[in-house]
Amino acid sequence: MSEINSFSDYGSKYNTNVDYSTLFGETEVSSNSSPSFSLSDYASIKNGSYGKLMKAYYAKQDAEKKAGNQDSSQRLTLIRSGADALKKSAQALGKDSLWEKKKIKKKDEVTGEETEVEDYDWEAITKAVKSFVDNYNDVVKKTGESNTKDVLRNAMWMTGMTDKTSSLLEKVGITIGKGNELELDEDVLKETSISYLKAVFYGGSSFAGKVAQKAAGISNAAARTGTTYTNNGKYSDTLSSLASKKIDEEA
């Protein structure tokens, strides 16, 4: 007996009138079942057209997803560097030394006489808070222009958390203005009690501490989106090096 190499060989050798539809045609199915496998389905798989259609479909899906939900590498770099700067300024507000009393020289505006007193360094505190507010607003602006879903989600969490803390922020001279950006009244800040200021800015559970966590989330989201594979199969985090370089230049 000669060898039969394919299903079509079987038909040509033994019965040229084989009706393949009886093998692959539709059969009686229940209303909850999937449609039966048809001869046309078999043919499309056999000649490769099914695979080509699937590849084309998923290629289009990936292209649309990339075009609609991903920022350029340059924008992601700016977002990440801004988020890292915000995290750094938030952490600076958590330093013990900022909230300790120091010997400070004060000058009498009338007599011009200088005296040494023990007080908090209000100039240093104001400068640290101002830097934090400026960096916060920078991140809000940059993420507001983003097309990356994870970046937007983390930014939304941050601004939502800020909104919930608005009443406490007002006590230290910070209000939420247009576009979710913060506005600082330095005069109110300098008249605020240290206990209120520490509640807002000092420690991991404070407002600044939570913002640092949200900033880290934004930075990580931008990094994940900007990470690509190299030709040797390893991850190449180009954003990491670019963002670090930018922060070093601004420092």
Backbone as CSV, one residue per row, in Angstrom:
resi,resn,N_x,N_y,N_z,CA_x,CA_y,CA_z,C_x,C_y,C_z
1,MET,0.863,-1.196,0.000,0.000,0.000,0.000,0.895,1.241,0.000
2,SER,0.623,2.166,-0.930,1.430,3.392,-0.970,1.097,4.291,0.195
3,GLU,2.041,5.145,0.587,1.871,6.026,1.759,0.943,7.191,1.431
4,ILE,0.072,7.539,2.374,-0.821,8.691,2.217,-0.242,9.841,3.025
5,ASN,0.136,10.945,2.374,0.838,12.036,3.038,-0.069,13.125,3.555
6,SER,-1.273,13.235,3.056,-2.134,14.317,3.491,-3.594,13.922,3.388
7,PHE,-4.428,14.758,4.004,-5.861,14.519,3.958,-6.372,14.558,2.517
8,SER,-5.825,15.458,1.700,-6.261,15.560,0.306,-5.833,14.354,-0.496
9,ASP,-4.662,13.753,-0.152,-4.209,12.536,-0.826,-5.210,11.417,-0.621
10,TYR,-5.759,11.385,0.598,-6.734,10.334,0.914,-7.939,10.441,-0.016
11,GLY,-8.431,11.642,-0.239,-9.601,11.840,-1.086,-9.330,11.498,-2.528
12,SER,-8.176,11.919,-3.052,-7.870,11.687,-4.453,-7.606,10.213,-4.737
13,LYS,-7.086,9.477,-3.743,-6.735,8.090,-3.962,-7.944,7.168,-3.882
14,TYR,-8.811,7.470,-2.889,-9.887,6.531,-2.633,-11.275,6.996,-3.100
15,ASN,-11.493,8.296,-3.116,-12.814,8.757,-3.517,-12.735,10.208,-3.946
16,THR,-12.750,10.441,-5.218,-12.617,11.808,-5.722,-13.826,12.636,-5.443
17,ASN,-14.912,12.017,-4.981,-16.142,12.758,-4.705,-16.373,12.951,-3.204
18,VAL,-15.259,12.927,-2.424,-15.401,13.103,-0.976,-15.979,14.487,-0.678
19,ASP,-17.006,14.548,0.147,-17.613,15.821,0.547,-17.044,16.225,1.899
20,TYR,-16.033,17.111,1.868,-15.362,17.505,3.101,-16.288,18.238,4.058
21,SER,-17.335,18.832,3.551,-18.244,19.572,4.420,-18.925,18.670,5.422
22,THR,-18.995,17.363,5.095,-19.606,16.443,6.058,-18.728,16.256,7.273
23,LEU,-17.418,16.541,7.091,-16.479,16.413,8.212,-16.342,17.714,8.984
24,PHE,-16.375,18.847,8.283,-16.137,20.139,8.914,-17.342,21.061,8.891
25,GLY,-18.464,20.597,8.370,-19.643,21.431,8.256,-20.310,21.621,9.589
26,GLU,-21.313,22.471,9.618,-22.012,22.764,10.849,-22.859,21.573,11.272
27,THR,-22.907,21.360,12.554,-23.736,20.314,13.129,-24.755,20.963,14.030
28,GLU,-25.688,20.213,14.472,-26.740,20.759,15.327,-26.162,21.070,16.696
29,VAL,-26.297,22.336,17.166,-25.740,22.766,18.446,-26.821,23.457,19.246
30,SER,-26.585,23.529,20.564,-27.535,24.226,21.420,-27.355,25.716,21.280
31,SER,-28.297,26.474,21.792,-28.237,27.935,21.673,-27.083,28.520,22.445
32,ASN,-26.538,27.789,23.435,-25.441,28.312,24.262,-24.074,27.888,23.755
33,SER,-24.023,27.084,22.679,-22.754,26.588,22.180,-22.164,27.548,21.165
34,SER,-20.824,27.403,20.911,-20.156,28.204,19.899,-20.455,27.631,18.535
35,PRO,-20.384,28.432,17.465,-20.628,27.932,16.116,-19.653,26.818,15.775
36,SER,-20.087,25.829,14.976,-19.238,24.705,14.612,-18.165,25.146,13.634
37,PHE,-17.133,24.358,13.548,-16.023,24.605,12.631,-16.482,24.331,11.208
38,SER,-16.228,25.245,10.272,-16.699,25.106,8.898,-15.555,24.817,7.941
39,LEU,-15.901,24.379,6.729,-14.901,24.101,5.717,-14.116,25.344,5.355
40,SER,-14.781,26.521,5.338,-14.087,27.768,5.016,-13.075,28.122,6.094
41,ASP,-13.421,27.814,7.372,-12.462,28.041,8.462,-11.229,27.175,8.269
42,TYR,-11.465,25.915,7.933,-10.354,24.980,7.707,-9.462,25.480,6.582
43,ALA,-10.080,25.949,5.508,-9.324,26.411,4.351,-8.471,27.633,4.693
44,SER,-9.052,28.591,5.465,-8.316,29.806,5.804,-7.128,29.520,6.707
45,ILE,-7.286,28.553,7.592,-6.164,28.174,8.462,-5.105,27.451,7.653
46,LYS,-5.558,26.566,6.762,-4.636,25.759,5.965,-3.784,26.620,5.039
47,ASN,-4.362,27.665,4.428,-3.581,28.484,3.497,-2.883,29.676,4.163
48,GLY,-3.035,29.827,5.478,-2.297,30.859,6.217,-2.987,32.196,6.315
49,SER,-4.132,32.388,5.667,-4.794,33.695,5.683,-5.310,34.062,7.079
50,TYR,-5.705,33.049,7.848,-6.200,33.311,9.208,-5.099,33.925,10.070
51,GLY,-3.909,33.333,9.997,-2.775,33.851,10.778,-2.408,35.267,10.377
52,LYS,-2.468,35.546,9.074,-2.141,36.893,8.590,-3.140,37.923,9.110
53,LEU,-4.419,37.542,9.106,-5.450,38.447,9.600,-5.265,38.741,11.087
54,MET,-4.946,37.713,11.864,-4.744,37.893,13.298,-3.550,38.806,13.573
55,LYS,-2.462,38.605,12.839,-1.276,39.442,13.018,-1.587,40.899,12.681
56,ALA,-2.302,41.099,11.599,-2.664,42.458,11.180,-3.552,43.134,12.206
57,TYR,-4.497,42.357,12.765,-5.427,42.904,13.757,-4.683,43.376,15.002
58,TYR,-3.818,42.506,15.546,-3.105,42.861,16.773,-2.059,43.945,16.539
59,ALA,-1.480,43.988,15.340,-0.530,45.052,15.012,-1.232,46.406,15.023
60,LYS,-2.459,46.432,14.494,-3.242,47.667,14.480,-3.623,48.079,15.893
61,GLN,-4.029,47.089,16.720,-4.394,47.364,18.104,-3.225,47.977,18.868
62,ASP,-2.032,47.388,18.686,-0.836,47.889,19.381,-0.482,49.290,18.924
63,ALA,-0.608,49.538,17.616,-0.281,50.860,17.074,-1.218,51.931,17.620
64,GLU,-2.521,51.593,17.675,-3.500,52.551,18.193,-3.278,52.809,19.680
65,LYS,-2.948,51.766,20.397,-2.709,51.907,21.830,-1.498,52.781,22.088
66,LYS,-0.444,52.543,21.314,0.795,53.310,21.499,0.583,54.770,21.136
67,ALA,-0.137,55.012,20.057,-0.358,56.389,19.607,-1.243,57.159,20.560
68,GLY,-2.221,56.492,21.158,-3.186,57.189,21.988,-2.837,57.276,23.454
69,ASN,-2.004,56.371,23.965,-1.802,56.294,25.413,-0.361,56.434,25.858
70,GLN,0.507,56.872,24.993,1.902,56.945,25.391,2.519,58.269,24.981
71,ASP,3.298,58.842,25.896,3.983,60.100,25.617,5.315,59.838,24.930
72,SER,5.885,60.903,24.395,7.215,60.795,23.816,8.234,60.592,24.928
73,SER,9.397,60.083,24.571,10.460,59.862,25.562,10.869,61.171,26.228
74,GLN,10.875,62.257,25.443,11.254,63.562,25.992,10.261,64.016,27.062
75,ARG,8.960,63.854,26.779,7.956,64.269,27.758,8.010,63.398,29.011
76,LEU,8.193,62.107,28.816,8.290,61.203,29.959,9.501,61.529,30.824
77,THR,10.588,61.937,30.180,11.795,62.329,30.912,11.526,63.563,31.771
78,LEU,10.820,64.543,31.205,10.490,65.761,31.940,9.554,65.459,33.103
79,ILE,8.583,64.574,32.865,7.648,64.197,33.929,8.392,63.509,35.063
80,ARG,9.278,62.602,34.698,9.991,61.852,35.740,10.938,62.755,36.528
81,SER,11.654,63.642,35.846,12.579,64.532,36.554,11.820,65.480,37.471
82,GLY,10.641,65.941,37.017,9.819,66.812,37.851,9.300,66.086,39.082
83,ALA,8.857,64.839,38.895,8.352,64.041,40.015,9.465,63.736,41.017
84,ASP,10.654,63.450,40.517,11.794,63.176,41.410,12.180,64.418,42.212
85,ALA,12.094,65.590,41.570,12.395,66.844,42.266,11.349,67.116,43.353
86,LEU,10.090,66.812,43.062,9.025,66.988,44.057,9.248,66.058,45.247
87,LYS,9.583,64.825,44.977,9.854,63.867,46.050,11.009,64.354,46.927
88,LYS,12.039,64.887,46.284,13.212,65.380,47.014,12.855,66.567,47.912
89,SER,12.052,67.489,47.394,11.677,68.670,48.187,10.723,68.294,49.314
90,ALA,9.880,67.283,49.091,8.972,66.805,50.139,9.763,66.144,51.260
91,GLN,10.774,65.383,50.884,11.616,64.721,51.883,12.452,65.727,52.671
92,ALA,12.819,66.835,52.031,13.588,67.874,52.719,12.777,68.489,53.855
93,LEU,11.461,68.533,53.690,10.593,69.069,54.740,10.508,68.125,55.940
94,GLY,10.946,66.901,55.760,10.903,65.930,56.842,12.180,65.844,57.660
95,LYS,13.137,66.705,57.375,14.397,66.688,58.121,14.197,67.258,59.526
96,ASP,14.731,66.568,60.507,14.589,66.999,61.905,15.148,68.405,62.140
97,SER,16.283,68.686,61.507,16.963,69.956,61.738,16.117,71.167,61.354
98,LEU,15.214,70.987,60.399,14.371,72.111,59.949,13.389,72.530,61.031
99,TRP,13.025,71.605,61.924,11.995,71.876,62.925,12.556,71.989,64.342
100,GLU,13.832,72.240,64.423,14.471,72.451,65.721,14.757,73.938,65.928
101,LYS,14.629,74.391,67.170,14.941,75.780,67.468,16.450,76.013,67.372
102,LYS,16.799,77.220,66.926,18.204,77.578,66.757,18.449,78.969,67.325
103,LYS,19.686,79.273,67.580,20.046,80.619,68.022,20.133,81.509,66.793
104,ILE,19.234,82.488,66.750,19.125,83.349,65.580,19.282,84.811,65.999
105,LYS,20.027,85.545,65.201,20.200,86.969,65.468,19.056,87.750,64.847
106,LYS,18.420,88.587,65.670,17.334,89.433,65.191,17.686,90.889,65.393
107,LYS,17.317,91.697,64.415,17.655,93.116,64.449,16.407,93.937,64.733
108,ASP,16.506,94.800,65.700,15.400,95.701,66.034,15.265,96.735,64.925
109,GLU,14.075,96.824,64.331,13.876,97.720,63.198,13.950,99.197,63.582
110,VAL,13.726,99.483,64.866,13.736,100.885,65.310,15.143,101.308,65.731
111,THR,15.735,100.538,66.616,17.053,100.917,67.164,18.215,100.376,66.345
112,GLY,17.949,99.318,65.566,19.020,98.702,64.787,19.869,97.760,65.621
113,GLU,19.484,97.575,66.867,20.256,96.715,67.760,19.983,95.232,67.471
114,GLU,21.042,94.445,67.474,20.918,93.016,67.209,20.945,92.227,68.513
115,THR,20.051,91.287,68.623,20.021,90.406,69.786,19.934,88.963,69.318
116,GLU,20.458,88.079,70.121,20.426,86.651,69.776,19.294,85.964,70.541
117,VAL,18.421,85.319,69.805,17.279,84.649,70.421,17.227,83.199,69.946
118,GLU,16.501,82.400,70.706,16.290,81.012,70.307,14.913,80.890,69.662
119,ASP,14.922,80.533,68.389,13.654,80.477,67.654,13.810,79.524,66.469
120,TYR,12.707,79.256,65.823,12.753,78.442,64.612,13.269,79.300,63.459
121,ASP,13.961,78.657,62.538,14.491,79.376,61.379,13.369,79.514,60.346
122,TRP,12.601,80.589,60.499,11.433,80.770,59.642,11.800,81.005,58.183
123,GLU,12.949,81.583,57.945,13.381,81.797,56.558,13.658,80.461,55.880
124,ALA,14.303,79.556,56.613,14.612,78.230,56.055,13.334,77.420,55.837
125,ILE,12.398,77.521,56.781,11.127,76.802,56.657,10.338,77.311,55.458
126,THR,10.273,78.645,55.321,9.538,79.248,54.205,10.154,78.864,52.866
127,LYS,11.472,78.877,52.808,12.174,78.517,51.570,11.889,77.065,51.190
128,ALA,11.888,76.170,52.182,11.641,74.747,51.924,10.203,74.516,51.453
129,VAL,9.248,75.208,52.081,7.845,75.061,51.690,7.619,75.622,50.286
130,LYS,8.239,76.766,49.991,8.095,77.382,48.670,8.648,76.454,47.577
131,SER,9.791,75.832,47.842,10.378,74.899,46.878,9.440,73.715,46.635
132,PHE,8.844,73.230,47.708,7.893,72.121,47.615,6.680,72.512,46.773
133,VAL,6.117,73.686,47.027,4.935,74.159,46.286,5.272,74.340,44.803
134,ASP,6.437,74.929,44.512,6.845,75.139,43.119,6.998,73.813,42.379
135,ASN,7.610,72.832,43.036,7.805,71.525,42.405,6.480,70.782,42.232
136,TYR,5.597,70.947,43.195,4.265,70.333,43.103,3.537,70.875,41.875
137,ASN,3.534,72.195,41.720,2.850,72.825,40.582,3.468,72.419,39.251
138,ASP,4.783,72.252,39.233,5.470,71.826,38.017,4.995,70.431,37.596
139,VAL,4.847,69.530,38.569,4.385,68.170,38.273,2.932,68.181,37.795
140,VAL,2.098,69.013,38.417,0.694,69.111,38.006,0.603,69.573,36.546
141,LYS,1.420,70.545,36.170,1.419,71.039,34.788,1.872,69.964,33.816
142,LYS,2.985,69.309,34.125,3.560,68.311,33.213,2.648,67.089,33.056
143,THR,2.099,66.611,34.164,1.241,65.429,34.075,-0.099,65.767,33.429
144,GLY,-0.523,67.026,33.534,-1.772,67.440,32.903,-1.705,67.380,31.391
145,GLU,-0.490,67.390,30.831,-0.300,67.312,29.382,0.028,65.891,28.928
146,SER,0.030,64.955,29.865,0.428,63.578,29.558,-0.684,62.785,28.870
147,ASN,-0.278,61.804,28.063,-1.207,60.877,27.432,-1.048,59.457,27.987
148,THR,-0.194,59.319,29.000,0.082,57.999,29.561,-0.853,57.715,30.732
149,LYS,-1.620,56.631,30.619,-2.666,56.321,31.591,-2.138,56.204,33.020
150,ASP,-1.031,55.487,33.218,-0.509,55.284,34.578,0.002,56.585,35.186
151,VAL,0.579,57.438,34.366,1.045,58.748,34.850,-0.155,59.577,35.295
152,LEU,-1.179,59.620,34.458,-2.387,60.384,34.778,-3.083,59.851,36.027
153,ARG,-3.123,58.534,36.160,-3.779,57.935,37.321,-3.073,58.331,38.617
154,ASN,-1.749,58.263,38.635,-0.994,58.628,39.839,-1.106,60.118,40.142
155,ALA,-1.125,60.946,39.100,-1.285,62.387,39.299,-2.666,62.702,39.852
156,MET,-3.671,61.967,39.386,-5.038,62.160,39.872,-5.134,61.786,41.348
157,TRP,-4.458,60.696,41.732,-4.443,60.308,43.144,-3.814,61.406,43.997
158,MET,-2.747,62.016,43.500,-2.055,63.056,44.252,-2.931,64.293,44.426
159,THR,-3.540,64.768,43.341,-4.377,65.975,43.438,-5.645,65.695,44.239
160,GLY,-6.148,64.465,44.162,-7.326,64.106,44.953,-7.019,64.111,46.436
161,MET,-5.847,63.595,46.792,-5.421,63.592,48.186,-5.212,65.027,48.695
162,THR,-4.673,65.889,47.821,-4.475,67.294,48.177,-5.807,67.982,48.436
163,ASP,-6.784,67.693,47.590,-8.111,68.289,47.744,-8.736,67.909,49.090
164,LYS,-8.550,66.674,49.506,-9.103,66.214,50.779,-8.411,66.864,51.977
165,THR,-7.194,67.382,51.753,-6.416,68.002,52.832,-6.517,69.522,52.797
166,SER,-7.371,70.059,51.935,-7.416,71.507,51.686,-7.671,72.343,52.942
167,SER,-8.528,71.872,53.838,-8.843,72.661,55.038,-7.615,72.807,55.943
168,LEU,-6.825,71.753,56.047,-5.606,71.821,56.853,-4.545,72.669,56.165
169,LEU,-4.466,72.573,54.862,-3.489,73.363,54.107,-3.757,74.862,54.245
170,GLU,-5.027,75.237,54.291,-5.374,76.652,54.423,-4.852,77.245,55.726
171,LYS,-4.755,76.420,56.743,-4.261,76.896,58.038,-2.778,77.270,57.998
172,VAL,-2.057,76.732,57.008,-0.630,77.058,56.900,-0.347,77.963,55.701
173,GLY,-1.417,78.546,55.135,-1.238,79.524,54.058,-1.203,78.954,52.661
174,ILE,-1.680,77.719,52.485,-1.681,77.097,51.159,-3.116,76.850,50.704
175,THR,-3.434,77.359,49.529,-4.758,77.144,48.950,-4.612,76.493,47.581
176,ILE,-5.689,75.842,47.135,-5.694,75.200,45.818,-6.301,76.174,44.818
177,GLY,-5.515,76.539,43.819,-5.967,77.510,42.835,-6.370,76.876,41.523
178,LYS,-6.299,77.656,40.467,-6.696,77.214,39.133,-5.817,76.065,38.660
179,GLY,-6.442,75.084,38.032,-5.697,73.963,37.487,-5.089,73.054,38.537
180,ASN,-5.664,73.049,39.750,-5.183,72.207,40.862,-3.798,72.589,41.368
181,GLU,-3.321,73.783,40.998,-2.011,74.224,41.468,-2.133,74.879,42.845
182,LEU,-1.067,74.808,43.626,-1.059,75.366,44.975,-0.606,76.820,44.974
183,GLU,-1.195,77.603,45.862,-0.803,79.003,46.037,-0.387,79.203,47.485
184,LEU,0.770,79.804,47.680,1.337,79.973,49.020,1.308,81.430,49.452
185,ASP,0.762,81.670,50.642,0.799,82.995,51.267,1.870,82.933,52.354
186,GLU,3.025,83.511,52.077,4.161,83.412,52.991,3.890,84.107,54.327
187,ASP,3.120,85.167,54.306,2.815,85.880,55.552,2.001,84.997,56.493
188,VAL,1.010,84.290,55.935,0.200,83.381,56.755,1.066,82.239,57.266
189,LEU,1.933,81.727,56.404,2.819,80.624,56.792,3.659,80.990,58.013
190,LYS,4.222,82.192,58.022,5.119,82.613,59.101,4.377,82.891,60.408
191,GLU,3.059,83.033,60.315,2.264,83.257,61.524,1.640,81.966,62.057
192,THR,1.851,80.867,61.345,1.254,79.592,61.723,2.057,78.927,62.837
193,SER,1.388,78.230,63.703,2.079,77.520,64.779,2.879,76.358,64.215
194,ILE,3.971,76.031,64.888,4.825,74.935,64.452,4.074,73.604,64.466
195,SER,3.159,73.439,65.384,2.410,72.180,65.459,1.595,71.941,64.193
196,TYR,0.991,72.994,63.656,0.241,72.863,62.410,1.183,72.568,61.240
197,LEU,2.295,73.285,61.213,3.251,73.092,60.128,3.810,71.665,60.125
198,LYS,4.114,71.164,61.289,4.645,69.801,61.382,3.583,68.772,60.999
199,ALA,2.329,69.066,61.302,1.246,68.149,60.927,1.119,68.035,59.407
200,VAL,1.433,69.131,58.719,1.322,69.154,57.262,2.583,68.649,56.568
201,PHE,3.754,68.993,57.116,4.998,68.756,56.384,5.964,67.734,56.986
202,TYR,5.807,67.367,58.234,6.821,66.549,58.896,6.342,65.108,59.101
203,GLY,7.130,64.148,58.622,6.819,62.736,58.837,6.163,62.066,57.647
204,GLY,6.287,60.736,57.592,5.760,59.975,56.469,4.254,60.025,56.339
205,SER,3.537,60.224,57.454,2.074,60.274,57.409,1.533,61.677,57.172
206,SER,2.418,62.655,57.066,1.996,64.036,56.821,1.610,64.218,55.356
207,PHE,1.064,65.383,55.032,0.704,65.695,53.656,1.924,65.598,52.743
208,ALA,3.039,66.217,53.167,4.257,66.187,52.355,4.779,64.766,52.198
209,GLY,4.675,63.970,53.253,5.121,62.589,53.187,4.325,61.779,52.181
210,LYS,3.019,62.008,52.145,2.156,61.302,51.200,2.381,61.793,49.772
211,VAL,2.661,63.083,49.621,2.965,63.611,48.291,4.252,62.974,47.762
212,ALA,5.229,62.772,48.651,6.479,62.118,48.245,6.202,60.730,47.688
213,GLN,5.269,60.010,48.302,4.894,58.682,47.831,4.207,58.749,46.469
214,LYS,3.329,59.735,46.301,2.632,59.895,45.027,3.607,60.313,43.920
215,ALA,4.573,61.153,44.283,5.581,61.587,43.308,6.408,60.397,42.837
216,ALA,6.726,59.507,43.774,7.473,58.294,43.419,6.650,57.437,42.463
217,GLY,5.338,57.377,42.678,4.455,56.617,41.794,4.424,57.191,40.387
218,ILE,4.390,58.522,40.286,4.400,59.185,38.978,5.724,58.906,38.260
219,SER,6.826,59.026,39.009,8.153,58.782,38.436,8.269,57.348,37.928
220,ASN,7.796,56.395,38.715,7.872,54.991,38.326,6.998,54.699,37.103
221,ALA,5.835,55.340,37.041,4.941,55.146,35.890,5.590,55.654,34.611
222,ALA,6.249,56.803,34.700,6.945,57.357,33.540,8.121,56.472,33.143
223,ALA,8.807,55.916,34.143,9.951,55.049,33.866,9.520,53.753,33.192
224,ARG,8.416,53.164,33.678,7.929,51.915,33.082,7.535,52.115,31.627
225,THR,6.897,53.235,31.340,6.463,53.503,29.971,7.651,53.745,29.061
226,GLY,8.700,54.356,29.596,9.860,54.686,28.781,10.907,53.611,28.705
227,THR,10.697,52.485,29.406,11.663,51.394,29.388,11.432,50.512,28.174
228,THR,12.485,50.223,27.445,12.379,49.396,26.247,13.416,48.283,26.285
229,TYR,13.258,47.314,25.398,14.232,46.241,25.279,15.365,46.662,24.356
230,THR,16.595,46.232,24.694,17.736,46.444,23.810,17.824,45.252,22.876
231,ASN,18.760,45.325,21.903,18.859,44.231,20.937,19.397,42.944,21.536
232,ASN,19.952,42.996,22.742,20.418,41.769,23.383,19.424,41.239,24.402
233,GLY,18.176,41.812,24.404,17.123,41.275,25.245,17.068,41.835,26.638
234,LYS,17.925,42.818,26.965,17.930,43.401,28.296,17.157,44.706,28.299
235,TYR,16.650,45.084,29.469,15.933,46.345,29.579,16.897,47.512,29.487
236,SER,16.478,48.548,28.797,17.263,49.772,28.701,16.422,50.918,29.212
237,ASP,16.693,51.378,30.414,15.903,52.452,31.007,16.562,53.780,30.674
238,THR,16.297,54.259,29.464,16.907,55.513,29.023,16.410,56.691,29.827
239,LEU,15.163,56.625,30.292,14.600,57.733,31.060,15.341,57.912,32.372
240,SER,15.778,56.799,32.959,16.438,56.871,34.256,17.702,57.711,34.176
241,SER,18.526,57.439,33.161,19.771,58.176,33.027,19.524,59.627,32.640
242,LEU,18.541,59.852,31.758,18.239,61.216,31.334,17.672,62.052,32.471
243,ALA,16.771,61.456,33.239,16.156,62.174,34.349,17.177,62.486,35.432
244,SER,18.051,61.536,35.732,19.079,61.743,36.744,20.027,62.856,36.326
245,LYS,20.364,62.869,35.042,21.253,63.905,34.529,20.615,65.284,34.667
246,LYS,19.310,65.371,34.355,18.602,66.655,34.423,18.526,67.166,35.843
247,ILE,18.262,66.267,36.805,18.188,66.673,38.213,19.536,67.161,38.701
248,ASP,20.625,66.470,38.286,21.985,66.870,38.675,22.314,68.254,38.130
249,GLU,21.857,68.536,36.890,22.134,69.831,36.268,21.389,70.959,36.979
250,GLU,20.153,70.639,37.468,19.338,71.668,38.134,19.745,71.878,39.582
251,ALA,20.434,70.890,40.165,20.811,70.977,41.584,21.875,72.050,41.829
